[in-house]
Amino acid sequence: MEPPVQPGALMPRKPKPDIAALEEQIGHRFGDPTLLERALTHVSAIAAKGARVDSYQRLEFLGDRVLGLAISDMLYTAFPKAAEGELSQRLADLVRKETCADVAAEWGIGDYVRLGGGEAQTGGAKKVAILGDICESVVGAVFIDGGFPAARDLVGRYWSERMMKPRRPLRDPKTALQEWAQARGLETPAYREAGRSGPAHAPKFVIAVEVSGFPAMQAEGASKRLAEQAAARAFMAREGVIDTKERAAQ
């Protein structure tokens, strides 16, 4: 049995994680290890020194741009028939903070991030905002250390599958239905209120969507906007534009 810690004694430090294991997970061995160290340093860990430039903030700024360029290149190649609007929507989903945080969590970055005492006590190593920022800062660090090819390889390893399987619908149902109708030379879908129920503080709206040459489709929602979206989604599901799994995901 270990002796009790005496008052005023220092608590033993937590063993420093092996940075080589993180490099292996990322897939890049740094020629300048200080770049990775800076990429993992939150501003709260160095605020007392007043040297904010020693935190990951500058690398995050750079990494954000590098990530956007790398993914834009991937999208341009992977979807040769996609219009600019679709490419932009796909890009926005792939570079959003939540996606970057998922990648950082996959790296196990929370074990390596350097935080100040207050941020560490409030669970900073698990916060989406911090994980997303550090993901971008690591991309920036790899870019400086190995150039764009190294950064592009990193992005390709961890974003390719996400690119092919977006987590969110790329377009809202009304926009998707309108584009579907326009592509077939049909008039813009029309929406009309087909019914309303419930108390004033919690109404339920029934909206019907009509497309020339097709039976109308109705759906209910807590607002007209939600009911319109639901009607458009139901219409596309009925006509086979989207399958039932996609309908449920939306």
Secondary structure, DSSP 8 states (H G I E B T S, - for coil): ------TT----------HHHHHHHHT---SSHHHHHHHTB-GGGTGGGT-GGGSSHHHHHHHHHHHHHHHHHHHHHH-TT--HHHHHHHHHHHHSHHHHHHHHHHHTGGGT-B--HHHHHTTGGG-HHHHHHHHHHHHHHHHHHHHHHHHHHHHHHHHHHHHHS-SS-SS-HHHHHHHHHHHTT----EEEEEEEES-TTS-EEEEEEE-TTS--EEEEESSHHHHHHHHHHHHHHHTTSS-HHHHHH-
